Amino acid sequence: MSDALDLERDERYPEAAESYRAALRIEPANLSALLGLERVLKASDQTATIFPQLQRALSRDARNPLLRAIELRAWLTLKKDDSVA
């Protein structure tokens, strides 16, 4: 995941997003990878694309408050705050 952080620092957001997604394919509830993905998607105005990875993480740990916080921030970024269950 250090590659993802380096890419993010260099503002190479699409490549960083793919690196974070690769980490999430291995460990779907990896909070560091989800938070990194959240940052780069927001920076590239692609927040809506986080939901597949977020849903996989939530399917493994639905009560995790950090995952729910990421979900809430994503919906708020999209101005759909009434969509969080």
C-alpha positions in Angstrom: 0.0 0.0 0.0 3.0 2.3 0.2 2.8 2.6 -3.6 -0.7 4.0 -3.2 0.4 6.6 -0.7 3.3 7.6 -3.0 0.9 7.9 -5.9 -1.5 9.9 -3.8 1.3 12.3 -2.7 2.2 12.8 -6.3 -1.5 13.6 -7.1 -1.7 10.6 -9.4 -5.2 9.9 -8.1 -6.5 7.4 -10.7 -3.4 5.2 -10.2 -3.6 5.6 -6.4 -7.2 4.6 -6.5 -6.4 1.4 -8.4 -3.6 0.6 -5.9 -6.0 1.0 -3.0 -8.6 -1.1 -4.8 -6.0 -3.8 -5.2 -5.4 -3.8 -1.5 -9.2 -4.0 -0.9 -9.5 -7.0 -3.2 -7.1 -8.9 -0.9 -8.7 -7.5 2.4 -12.1 -6.0 1.7 -12.4 -4.4 5.2 -8.9 -2.8 5.2 -9.6 0.6 6.8 -6.4 2.2 5.7 -7.1 1.3 2.1 -10.7 2.5 2.3 -9.7 5.8 3.8 -7.0 6.2 1.2 -9.5 5.4 -1.5 -12.0 7.8 0.0 -9.4 10.6 -0.2 -8.3 10.1 -3.7 -11.8 9.6 -5.0 -12.9 12.8 -3.4 -9.9 14.7 -4.8 -10.7 13.5 -8.3 -14.5 14.0 -7.9 -15.2 10.3 -8.1 -16.7 9.7 -4.7 -19.6 7.8 -6.1 -17.3 5.0 -7.2 -16.4 4.0 -3.7 -19.7 2.2 -3.0 -18.8 -1.3 -4.4 -15.7 -1.5 -2.1 -17.6 0.0 0.8 -20.4 -2.5 0.4 -18.0 -5.4 0.4 -16.4 -4.1 3.6 -19.8 -3.6 5.2 -20.9 -7.1 4.3 -18.0 -8.3 6.5 -18.4 -5.9 9.3 -21.7 -4.1 9.1 -21.6 -2.6 12.6 -18.1 -1.1 12.3 -18.6 2.6 13.1 -15.6 3.7 11.0 -17.0 2.0 7.9 -20.3 3.7 8.6 -18.5 7.0 8.9 -16.9 6.5 5.5 -20.4 5.7 4.1 -21.9 8.8 5.6 -19.2 11.1 4.3 -19.6 9.6 0.8 -23.3 10.2 0.8 -22.8 13.7 2.2 -20.2 14.5 -0.5 -22.9 13.4 -3.0 -25.5 15.5 -1.1 -27.6 12.4 -0.5 -27.5 12.3 3.3 -30.9 10.6 3.6 -29.5 7.5 1.9 -27.6 6.2 4.9 -29.5 3.4 6.7 
